[in-house]
Every structure is written in C-alpha cells, then in structure tokens.
Amino acid sequence: MQSISLEYFKLAAETGSLTRAAMIRGVTVSTLTRAIDRLEDELGVTLLDRSRAGIRLTTVGNAIIQGTSSLLDELHEIQALCQMFGTGRRGVVRIGSLFPPVSGQFRLALSVWKKRNPDVGIVFYEMGTQDLRSALFRNRLEVIFFTSYVRSESIESLPFFSENLVLALPSEHPLSRCRSLTRNELRNQTFLIQDWGQDYSVRRRYNDVLGKDVTIETHPAGKQSVFALVSAGYGLTLAAQSQAENGFPGVVFRPLRERDAHLQIRLGWAANRQDAATGRFVAFIRDFIRQS
C-alpha cells in the first residue's frame, strides 16, 4: 500500500471531487483515479461512490477515513524524523580521544557544536592510540582525536589545533627552581607516561622531544593519576599547556625550550564509513578551524 494512494483518497473525500483533488495535487484526474482504484483493489472494498454529481464516501470509506488521516499524520512525522537523521540534525557522535577536552580550543568547539546541533548528542571516550584505531575500525567510534597522523588509506584526518608541551615536576624537585628547561638538563630523569595496551607511540613521542637519555616508566592510567605520581616524587611528565593551566597540587609546570615541544592534534574518521551526523561533525570542525 502506497501512502500517495491514501493521500489521494483522503483529499478526494475532503473536496468531494476527483477533479478538484487532482487540481490541488497537480496531477491528472486519471492519475488520481487509478491510484484510488489500486487502493480499493488492494483493500478489497469500495471507498468512494462516483456519479455525475460527484463522489461520496461509502459506508466502509466513511469508517476508515479518520484512521487514514491519523495514519498519514504519523507517516509524515516519521518522514520528517528520518529527514532530520538523514541530514545529521539528530543522532549521536561517539568521540574517542587520547586526552580530555580541557584546552580552550577543544572546549569552545564542543560548546559551539552543542549550540548549533542541540539534537545531536556526543559520547566521549578516552583511550590509547591503538584502542582508538581499533574502536574506529570496529564501528565503536565515529571520530577520533589523536596526536600523530595515521598513515592509512582507511582513515581520513585533518589538523585540529596545536598546543605547547610543558614539563610537570614535583614542587620540591631541584629543577623546579628553573624558570624553563632544555632536554640537556633533563638527562637521567625518570618520566612517567600514560600507556594503554603497550601503545609505543607515546613513548616514541617522549623520546623525540626529550632524547634517549631519559628513563621512561609507563602507567595504564589517566593524566590525573600520572600527575598524582609526579606530586609524590616518582618522576616527571610532559603535559599540554591547557593541562598546566588547570594546575595540580604538589606539581609545578615549566616551559620546555625545544623546537619540537608541541602537541599537534588531529581529527580522524573512517574514510569508507560516515553517517550523516558524523559528516556534519567533520564539516563543522573543518569550518571551525577555518574561522578560528
């Protein structure tokens, strides 16, 4: 049963004329008549009595016209809802990230997105690089924010923003007296890093910035837990500038005077899979970057 046949039947009943109904819908009388004939054949009943004087509802037609109106109203609501989901104006975007969205740029982007897309929810996951990639490929995430470009034909990405890296030291550490530090001054220091599932990309990044003359100690924990260990004197760590601005008890933050002491954040998504809400989010981030 096609909804258009129901609509033609309803309009004919309301106007009392096949000709007027056809004019309103912008179709020929024969097109409208054939659609109602097919509806009657499918239902096995006569809905309209037709004569030279016009048309009128049969007993059966009169019994079902009210139900037809309600059914069409519900169909229109479903169509409107599907259109909203199809255009990405409703839905959920599952976001994976290596770090919490504490930077000003990150928080501003999410705030503007929320105001412009109030019917699109987000679910935020924090995990390591390998887990991010796996979750994206397994369709458990729609987009990911990560620190190194993934060289894969299956992932598209674009640069989001860049942050400076700073040193986090125990407040009583001898180096905390320095206003800034270089890698040469950090030789033989122990650095604590987040490491979920033996994710060596973080270790490589630390070695790129600090050199090979440091000891790397891994912890499958969030940054707050790492800061707590730094505060207790177990070692040092690197932090994004936005994390340093929030501060942490017993920890001091110092600039690192190295050219590559920065964190480049990228947005990634699966190249072969993108629903409307995800496409809308990616387009929003792209425009947000251009306007920033």
Secondary structure as UniProt FT lines:
FT   HELIX           3..15
FT   HELIX           18..25
FT   HELIX           29..43
FT   STRAND          48..51
FT   TURN            52..53
FT   STRAND          54..57
FT   HELIX           59..86
FT   TURN            87..88
FT   STRAND          91..97
FT   HELIX           104..116
FT   TURN            118..119
FT   STRAND          120..126
FT   HELIX           129..137
FT   TURN            138..139
FT   STRAND          143..146
FT   TURN            153..154
FT   STRAND          155..170
FT   TURN            171..172
FT   HELIX           174..177
FT   HELIX           183..186
FT   TURN            187..188
FT   STRAND          190..194
FT   HELIX           200..210
FT   STRAND          215..219
FT   HELIX           223..231
FT   TURN            232..233
FT   STRAND          236..240
FT   HELIX           241..246
FT   TURN            249..250
FT   STRAND          251..256
FT   TURN            259..260
FT   STRAND          262..270
FT   TURN            271..272
FT   HELIX           276..291
//
